[in-house]
Amino acid sequence: MSSSTPNPYGNPGGVTMPAYGEAPLDQPLYGASFGQAIKRFFKKYATFSGRASRSEYWFFALFNAIIYIVLYGLAIGFGLAGADPVTGEMGAGGTIPTVLIGLYGLAIIIPSIALGVRRLHDGNFSGLLYLLILVPILGGLVVLVLMIMPSVPEGARFDADGGAAAHGNAFGAPAGYPGAPAAGGFAGQNPPQGYQQPTDPTQG
């Protein structure tokens, strides 16, 4: 179809719809891939309103763990490589990786808290519960359990618009709830004849 040919399946009102399976940034992305979760983490750097699916949260947690393992491994490796053979004192070679660990930790403080707050919202919990992480041991365990809790559509009340856009919006509710997209499509829409229906993503 040439660019000059009118699109019979044009979007109503001239609204540009996102690609199948890719929710707008102001909505949670259920069934997010590893790459999508990392991309959305940095794009929503200091966004405390709205929600984040379990896949968005836990894929970043995996990414974060990998980064720290690599950096700590480099710090220990370089430190041992330059260690004094007599005293066994670690060498200065691990200084740069250690500095990188500190810089990385500072860089992700705000977006990590924001992601945690959005994950709580997705379970219909107040973001203030994230402060429980300040309570030694028990608080961290409580927050961990809350991060595992499933998504509920009532969490849309924490969206920037108070959940108004979630009603009838395919991206406003987790799969299996009213208003969620059927088989990976948009609510109330079917793909044009001859187009393949996207695969239904696993709810995250």
Backbone as CSV, one residue per row, in Angstrom:
resi,resn,N_x,N_y,N_z,CA_x,CA_y,CA_z,C_x,C_y,C_z
1,MET,0.853,-1.187,0.000,0.000,0.000,0.000,0.888,1.235,0.000
2,SER,0.692,2.100,-0.958,1.516,3.304,-1.028,1.078,4.287,0.030
3,SER,1.978,5.258,0.305,1.686,6.237,1.344,0.551,7.158,0.961
4,SER,0.259,7.245,-0.366,-0.808,8.143,-0.813,-2.179,7.495,-0.732
5,THR,-2.213,6.173,-0.534,-3.493,5.470,-0.468,-4.088,5.592,0.921
6,PRO,-5.331,6.042,1.028,-5.958,6.164,2.356,-5.981,4.818,3.069
7,ASN,-5.792,4.840,4.338,-5.816,3.618,5.139,-7.243,3.353,5.607
8,PRO,-7.880,2.281,5.099,-9.273,2.000,5.501,-9.388,1.624,6.961
9,TYR,-8.253,1.297,7.582,-8.269,0.912,8.985,-7.681,2.015,9.848
10,GLY,-7.802,3.234,9.403,-7.218,4.358,10.135,-7.738,4.455,11.553
11,ASN,-6.925,5.027,12.420,-7.304,5.154,13.820,-8.323,6.266,14.004
12,PRO,-9.320,6.075,14.840,-10.348,7.099,15.046,-9.769,8.367,15.638
13,GLY,-10.235,9.485,15.130,-9.812,10.764,15.684,-8.372,11.110,15.389
14,GLY,-7.734,10.365,14.496,-6.352,10.651,14.170,-5.375,10.264,15.258
15,VAL,-5.839,9.471,16.235,-4.972,9.073,17.346,-4.012,7.993,16.876
16,THR,-2.740,8.162,17.166,-1.743,7.167,16.800,-1.722,6.070,17.844
17,MET,-2.022,4.866,17.420,-2.046,3.736,18.339,-0.681,3.077,18.360
18,PRO,-0.228,2.596,19.514,1.058,1.914,19.584,0.995,0.546,18.937
19,ALA,2.159,-0.045,18.680,2.216,-1.368,18.086,1.594,-2.380,19.040
20,TYR,1.121,-3.488,18.457,0.540,-4.532,19.285,1.537,-4.946,20.351
21,GLY,1.068,-5.130,21.584,1.905,-5.619,22.655,2.749,-4.564,23.331
22,GLU,2.751,-3.337,22.863,3.567,-2.277,23.458,2.648,-1.221,24.047
23,ALA,2.501,-1.231,25.352,1.620,-0.286,26.029,2.268,1.084,26.111
24,PRO,1.468,2.150,26.146,2.023,3.494,26.342,2.766,3.563,27.670
25,LEU,3.678,4.512,27.797,4.487,4.621,29.006,3.661,4.944,30.243
26,ASP,2.477,5.552,30.053,1.666,5.885,31.224,0.779,4.720,31.661
27,GLN,0.986,3.550,31.048,0.249,2.349,31.418,1.240,1.216,31.681
28,PRO,0.882,0.243,32.520,1.781,-0.897,32.756,1.841,-1.798,31.532
29,LEU,2.973,-2.433,31.329,3.126,-3.368,30.213,3.164,-4.786,30.770
30,TYR,2.045,-5.487,30.656,1.965,-6.857,31.150,2.619,-7.801,30.151
31,GLY,3.427,-8.730,30.667,4.153,-9.633,29.789,5.322,-8.955,29.108
32,ALA,5.901,-7.935,29.747,7.038,-7.219,29.161,8.227,-8.152,28.999
33,SER,8.976,-7.951,27.922,10.203,-8.712,27.727,11.317,-8.078,28.549
34,PHE,12.455,-8.741,28.612,13.598,-8.215,29.358,13.996,-6.839,28.825
35,GLY,14.126,-6.734,27.504,14.521,-5.467,26.896,13.500,-4.367,27.112
36,GLN,12.223,-4.704,26.988,11.170,-3.711,27.197,11.179,-3.201,28.631
37,ALA,11.382,-4.104,29.580,11.387,-3.711,30.992,12.527,-2.746,31.296
38,ILE,13.714,-3.013,30.758,14.866,-2.140,31.003,14.651,-0.786,30.341
39,LYS,14.131,-0.799,29.123,13.887,0.451,28.403,12.881,1.320,29.142
40,ARG,11.814,0.716,29.618,10.787,1.476,30.320,11.289,1.957,31.682
41,PHE,12.186,1.201,32.312,12.759,1.619,33.594,13.470,2.956,33.438
42,PHE,14.288,3.089,32.416,15.050,4.321,32.238,14.201,5.449,31.649
43,LYS,13.217,5.112,30.818,12.348,6.149,30.262,11.440,6.752,31.332
44,LYS,11.101,5.962,32.342,10.241,6.435,33.439,11.103,6.670,34.677
45,TYR,12.221,7.331,34.472,13.279,7.489,35.476,12.761,7.953,36.837
46,ALA,11.952,8.995,36.857,11.471,9.544,38.132,9.953,9.647,38.137
47,THR,9.285,8.664,37.529,7.826,8.651,37.458,7.266,7.809,38.602
48,PHE,6.636,8.477,39.559,6.109,7.774,40.730,4.615,7.481,40.601
49,SER,3.942,8.111,39.659,2.527,7.817,39.429,2.421,6.653,38.452
50,GLY,1.238,6.070,38.371,1.036,4.965,37.451,1.423,3.627,38.055
51,ARG,1.551,2.623,37.185,1.760,1.252,37.640,2.882,0.575,36.861
52,ALA,3.398,-0.498,37.423,4.407,-1.325,36.750,4.044,-2.789,36.969
53,SER,4.062,-3.566,35.915,3.712,-4.982,36.010,4.822,-5.767,36.705
54,ARG,4.499,-6.993,37.064,5.507,-7.838,37.705,6.690,-8.095,36.778
55,SER,6.412,-8.287,35.489,7.511,-8.537,34.551,8.408,-7.314,34.427
56,GLU,7.823,-6.111,34.436,8.635,-4.897,34.396,9.546,-4.827,35.615
57,TYR,9.018,-5.151,36.781,9.788,-5.035,38.022,10.877,-6.102,38.113
58,TRP,10.511,-7.355,37.885,11.456,-8.443,38.124,12.502,-8.577,37.040
59,PHE,12.189,-8.177,35.819,13.230,-8.172,34.789,14.287,-7.111,35.107
60,PHE,13.852,-5.963,35.655,14.871,-4.990,36.052,15.670,-5.513,37.235
61,ALA,15.014,-6.204,38.168,15.735,-6.777,39.308,16.817,-7.740,38.824
62,LEU,16.506,-8.527,37.789,17.490,-9.437,37.207,18.636,-8.657,36.575
63,PHE,18.295,-7.628,35.798,19.301,-6.774,35.163,20.213,-6.153,36.212
64,ASN,19.618,-5.657,37.285,20.372,-5.011,38.356,21.341,-5.994,39.015
65,ALA,20.873,-7.210,39.254,21.722,-8.232,39.868,22.906,-8.571,38.971
66,ILE,22.659,-8.676,37.669,23.738,-8.982,36.723,24.795,-7.883,36.733
67,ILE,24.352,-6.618,36.715,25.292,-5.494,36.724,26.161,-5.531,37.973
68,TYR,25.552,-5.748,39.120,26.316,-5.766,40.370,27.280,-6.951,40.424
69,ILE,26.853,-8.104,39.944,27.734,-9.278,39.932,28.965,-9.011,39.070
70,VAL,28.743,-8.417,37.897,29.859,-8.109,36.996,30.808,-7.095,37.626
71,LEU,30.259,-6.008,38.181,31.101,-4.964,38.759,31.874,-5.463,39.980
72,TYR,31.212,-6.197,40.852,31.906,-6.739,42.028,32.948,-7.776,41.610
73,GLY,32.630,-8.549,40.574,33.598,-9.522,40.072,34.849,-8.840,39.543
74,LEU,34.656,-7.730,38.815,35.800,-6.972,38.299,36.622,-6.377,39.439
75,ALA,35.927,-5.828,40.441,36.630,-5.219,41.574,37.485,-6.249,42.304
76,ILE,36.921,-7.423,42.551,37.668,-8.475,43.248,38.801,-9.008,42.377
77,GLY,38.498,-9.219,41.079,39.511,-9.748,40.169,40.714,-8.833,40.029
78,PHE,40.450,-7.532,39.782,41.553,-6.577,39.639,42.300,-6.401,40.958
79,GLY,41.546,-6.448,42.054,42.183,-6.305,43.361,43.121,-7.455,43.663
80,LEU,42.698,-8.679,43.342,43.539,-9.855,43.577,44.734,-9.882,42.639
81,ALA,44.525,-9.396,41.409,45.620,-9.395,40.432,46.773,-8.504,40.886
82,GLY,46.444,-7.430,41.599,47.486,-6.515,42.057,47.816,-6.671,43.527
83,ALA,47.400,-7.786,44.128,47.621,-7.995,45.558,49.098,-8.222,45.873
84,ASP,49.508,-7.778,47.033,50.884,-7.978,47.494,51.084,-9.463,47.804
85,PRO,52.047,-10.113,47.164,52.235,-11.551,47.376,52.687,-11.915,48.782
86,VAL,53.232,-10.951,49.510,53.726,-11.221,50.855,52.633,-11.010,51.896
87,THR,52.038,-9.810,51.859,51.029,-9.463,52.862,49.625,-9.903,52.460
88,GLY,49.435,-10.122,51.150,48.110,-10.484,50.674,47.163,-9.302,50.589
89,GLU,47.688,-8.097,50.788,46.860,-6.892,50.734,46.391,-6.644,49.309
90,MET,45.115,-6.339,49.165,44.527,-6.107,47.846,45.186,-4.917,47.169
91,GLY,45.386,-5.031,45.858,45.985,-3.950,45.105,44.983,-2.866,44.774
92,ALA,45.491,-1.812,44.138,44.645,-0.664,43.797,43.878,-0.877,42.501
93,GLY,44.084,-2.039,41.862,43.440,-2.284,40.577,41.927,-2.333,40.655
94,GLY,41.407,-2.628,41.837,39.953,-2.704,41.974,39.292,-1.380,42.267
95,THR,40.077,-0.303,42.261,39.523,1.010,42.595,38.485,1.473,41.584
96,ILE,38.825,1.346,40.296,37.910,1.827,39.249,36.577,1.079,39.286
97,PRO,36.574,-0.267,39.321,35.280,-0.961,39.430,34.506,-0.576,40.684
98,THR,35.234,-0.329,41.788,34.562,0.067,43.029,33.884,1.419,42.871
99,VAL,34.576,2.343,42.196,33.989,3.660,41.927,32.758,3.514,41.034
100,LEU,32.849,2.632,40.027,31.715,2.404,39.127,30.516,1.835,39.879
101,ILE,30.789,0.983,40.861,29.702,0.430,41.678,28.968,1.553,42.400
102,GLY,29.742,2.483,42.979,29.133,3.606,43.689,28.337,4.512,42.768
103,LEU,28.901,4.810,41.588,28.220,5.690,40.635,26.939,5.042,40.115
104,TYR,27.011,3.748,39.816,25.824,3.043,39.331,24.738,3.031,40.398
105,GLY,25.141,2.765,41.641,24.173,2.746,42.738,23.471,4.078,42.903
106,LEU,24.226,5.168,42.787,23.627,6.503,42.897,22.681,6.774,41.731
107,ALA,23.058,6.299,40.542,22.268,6.581,39.339,20.907,5.904,39.363
108,ILE,20.796,4.766,40.046,19.532,4.024,40.001,18.703,4.166,41.275
109,ILE,19.135,4.988,42.216,18.364,5.134,43.458,16.942,5.618,43.171
110,ILE,16.832,6.754,42.490,15.513,7.347,42.232,14.649,6.449,41.347
111,PRO,15.151,5.988,40.184,14.281,5.143,39.350,13.918,3.819,40.006
112,SER,14.787,3.289,40.865,14.468,2.034,41.551,13.321,2.230,42.537
113,ILE,13.364,3.337,43.272,12.269,3.639,44.203,10.978,3.876,43.427
114,ALA,11.086,4.624,42.316,9.908,4.910,41.493,9.299,3.618,40.954
115,LEU,10.141,2.695,40.501,9.645,1.416,39.989,8.955,0.624,41.093
116,GLY,9.539,0.628,42.289,8.925,-0.072,43.410,7.567,0.502,43.772
117,VAL,7.461,1.818,43.745,6.186,2.479,44.042,5.142,2.118,42.989
118,ARG,5.535,2.123,41.714,4.593,1.776,40.645,4.166,0.308,40.733
119,ARG,5.073,-0.567,41.158,4.722,-1.985,41.332,3.705,-2.153,42.449
120,LEU,3.857,-1.383,43.526,2.869,-1.405,44.605,1.516,-0.923,44.098
121,HIS,1.525,0.139,43.306,0.280,0.662,42.742,-0.430,-0.407,41.909
122,ASP,0.346,-1.210,41.168,-0.244,-2.223,40.297,-0.975,-3.291,41.101
123,GLY,-0.573,-3.464,42.344,-1.271,-4.396,43.228,-2.318,-3.705,44.071
124,ASN,-2.576,-2.420,43.768,-3.552,-1.588,44.480,-3.115,-1.290,45.917
125,PHE,-1.796,-1.116,46.108,-1.257,-0.732,47.410,-0.694,0.685,47.330
126,SER,-0.724,1.395,48.431,-0.152,2.736,48.479,1.364,2.662,48.319
127,GLY,1.904,3.605,47.557,3.343,3.657,47.369,4.101,3.944,48.652
128,LEU,3.411,4.494,49.649,4.055,4.793,50.928,4.533,3.525,51.633
129,LEU,3.952,2.383,51.261,4.376,1.121,51.869,5.823,0.789,51.527
130,TYR,6.348,1.433,50.493,7.741,1.189,50.123,8.689,1.638,51.230
131,LEU,8.220,2.558,52.081,9.039,3.034,53.199,9.326,1.920,54.202
132,LEU,8.558,0.838,54.138,8.804,-0.292,55.040,10.191,-0.885,54.831
133,ILE,10.771,-0.612,53.656,12.098,-1.145,53.371,13.146,-0.584,54.321
134,LEU,12.799,0.527,54.991,13.714,1.134,55.957,13.739,0.367,57.273
135,VAL,12.740,-0.486,57.491,12.692,-1.299,58.710,13.605,-2.506,58.514
136,PRO,14.601,-2.693,59.354,15.552,-3.796,59.178,14.875,-5.161,59.081
137,ILE,15.300,-5.938,58.129,14.907,-7.341,57.904,13.411,-7.498,57.622
138,LEU,12.563,-7.307,58.627,11.132,-7.553,58.464,10.524,-6.650,57.400
139,GLY,10.896,-5.371,57.407,10.344,-4.443,56.429,10.684,-4.850,55.010
140,GLY,11.933,-5.263,54.793,12.338,-5.702,53.463,11.584,-6.934,53.009
141,LEU,11.314,-7.848,53.935,10.560,-9.055,53.598,9.123,-8.725,53.214
142,VAL,8.522,-7.782,53.935,7.147,-7.374,53.626,7.087,-6.759,52.232
143,VAL,8.037,-5.873,51.926,8.072,-5.238,50.606,8.281,-6.290,49.520
144,LEU,9.138,-7.268,49.776,9.379,-8.339,48.805,8.088,-9.084,48.489
145,VAL,7.322,-9.413,49.524,6.046,-10.116,49.323,5.088,-9.257,48.503
146,LEU,5.032,-7.960,48.795,4.140,-7.060,48.059,4.539,-6.967,46.589
147,MET,5.835,-7.044,46.303,6.301,-6.976,44.922,5.894,-8.218,44.129
148,ILE,5.653,-9.309,44.840,5.258,-10.557,44.186,3.752,-10.615,43.941
149,MET,2.995,-9.799,44.636,1.537,-9.841,44.534,1.075,-9.587,43.102
150,PRO,-0.014,-10.239,42.682,-0.498,-10.082,41.307,-1.111,-8.711,41.042
151,SER,-1.225,-8.400,39.764,-1.838,-7.145,39.342,-3.350,-7.203,39.533
152,VAL,-3.940,-6.075,39.890,-5.396,-5.973,39.989,-5.835,-4.693,39.282
153,PRO,-6.976,-4.718,38.580,-7.411,-3.541,37.824,-7.693,-2.328,38.696
154,GLU,-8.005,-2.547,39.980,-8.283,-1.408,40.865,-7.065,-0.506,41.033
155,GLY,-5.887,-1.034,40.702,-4.673,-0.227,40.811,-4.646,0.949,39.855
156,ALA,-5.570,0.972,38.891,-5.625,2.080,37.933,-5.891,3.415,38.614
157,ARG,-6.381,3.385,39.859,-6.649,4.641,40.565,-5.367,5.420,40.831
158,PHE,-4.222,4.758,40.721,-2.952,5.430,40.951,-2.358,6.024,39.677
159,ASP,-3.045,5.841,38.547,-2.559,6.438,37.310,-2.652,7.952,37.388
160,ALA,-1.916,8.625,36.518,-1.871,10.085,36.552,-3.250,10.703,36.375
161,ASP,-4.137,10.012,35.613,-5.483,10.535,35.380,-6.497,9.933,36.346
162,GLY,-6.014,9.280,37.379,-6.921,8.680,38.347,-7.621,7.442,37.850
163,GLY,-7.129,6.865,36.753,-7.716,5.643,36.213,-8.790,5.883,35.180
164,ALA,-9.038,7.147,34.826,-10.102,7.438,33.861,-9.812,6.813,32.508
165,ALA,-8.540,6.815,32.116,-8.188,6.283,30.803,-8.215,4.766,30.767
166,ALA,-8.212,4.145,31.928,-8.151,2.686,31.973,-9.481,2.040,31.626
167,HIS,-10.588,2.759,31.794,-11.895,2.181,31.518,-12.087,2.054,30.008
168,GLY,-12.189,0.817,29.542,-12.319,0.575,28.120,-10.995,0.652,27.403
169,ASN,-9.895,0.807,28.134,-8.575,0.877,27.520,-7.908,-0.471,27.674
170,ALA,-7.447,-1.022,26.573,-6.842,-2.348,26.609,-5.638,-2.410,27.513
171,PHE,-4.980,-1.287,27.728,-3.775,-1.291,28.533,-4.068,-1.000,29.999
172,GLY,-5.332,-0.754,30.338,-5.636,-0.356,31.700,-5.835,-1.495,32.673
173,ALA,-5.997,-2.717,32.174,-6.263,-3.849,33.063,-5.404,-5.033,32.673
174,PRO,-4.997,-5.832,33.648,-4.217,-7.029,33.340,-5.025,-8.003,32.505
175,ALA,-4.349,-8.890,31.809,-5.028,-9.893,30.995,-5.960,-10.720,31.863
176,GLY,-7.153,-10.978,31.347,-8.123,-11.763,32.090,-9.141,-10.924,32.824
177,TYR,-8.936,-9.597,32.851,-9.882,-8.707,33.507,-10.672,-7.944,32.449
178,PRO,-11.881,-7.467,32.813,-12.662,-6.679,31.857,-11.865,-5.485,31.367
179,GLY,-11.907,-5.268,30.058,-11.183,-4.146,29.476,-9.814,-4.519,28.975
180,ALA,-9.385,-5.756,29.249,-8.072,-6.190,28.785,-8.166,-6.609,27.324
181,PRO,-7.068,-6.531,26.569,-7.091,-6.907,25.161,-7.273,-8.401,24.990
182,ALA,-7.993,-8.794,23.965,-8.191,-10.207,23.679,-7.119,-10.682,22.717
183,ALA,-6.445,-11.753,23.087,-5.437,-12.382,22.232,-4.419,-11.388,21.720
184,GLY,-3.976,-10.495,22.555,-2.909,-9.579,22.196,-3.349,-8.374,21.410
185,GLY,-4.634,-8.237,21.103,-5.102,-7.100,20.331,-5.589,-5.985,21.206
186,PHE,-6.260,-5.008,20.604,-6.838,-3.904,21.347,-8.277,-4.240,21.705
187,ALA,-8.736,-3.696,22.811,-10.101,-3.959,23.246,-11.089,-3.489,22.194
188,GLY,-11.991,-4.387,21.827,-13.041,-4.001,20.893,-12.581,-3.895,19.458
189,GLN,-11.347,-4.334,19.147,-10.849,-4.240,17.790,-10.444,-5.614,17.286
190,ASN,-10.579,-5.823,16.008,-10.071,-7.012,15.357,-9.114,-6.565,14.268
191,PRO,-8.051,-7.334,14.000,-7.120,-6.928,12.959,-7.773,-7.032,11.595
192,PRO,-7.331,-6.272,10.600,-7.888,-6.341,9.255,-7.761,-7.750,8.681
193,GLN,-8.633,-8.071,7.741,-8.621,-9.371,7.097,-7.252,-9.637,6.482
194,GLY,-6.717,-10.806,6.771,-5.431,-11.158,6.183,-4.252,-10.830,7.063
195,TYR,-4.495,-10.130,8.176,-3.414,-9.799,9.096,-3.394,-10.827,10.218
196,GLN,-2.204,-11.198,10.643,-2.070,-12.202,11.697,-2.307,-11.582,13.054
197,GLN,-3.096,-12.250,13.878,-3.353,-11.778,15.236,-2.094,-11.976,16.065
198,PRO,-1.647,-10.960,16.780,-0.443,-11.104,17.603,-0.625,-12.152,18.691
199,THR,0.484,-12.689,19.140,0.457,-13.689,20.205,0.092,-13.049,21.525
200,ASP,-0.748,-13.714,22.264,-1.159,-13.192,23.571,0.010,-13.280,24.544
201,PRO,0.511,-12.137,25.033,1.638,-12.193,25.962,1.215,-12.772,27.305
202,THR,2.132,-13.426,27.966,1.863,-13.944,29.307,1.748,-12.795,30.272
203,GLN,0.714,-12.806,31.059,0.515,-11.702,32.008,1.702,-11.594,32.944
204,GLY,2.221,-10.340,33.073,3.361,-10.127,33.951,2.959,-9.553,35.236
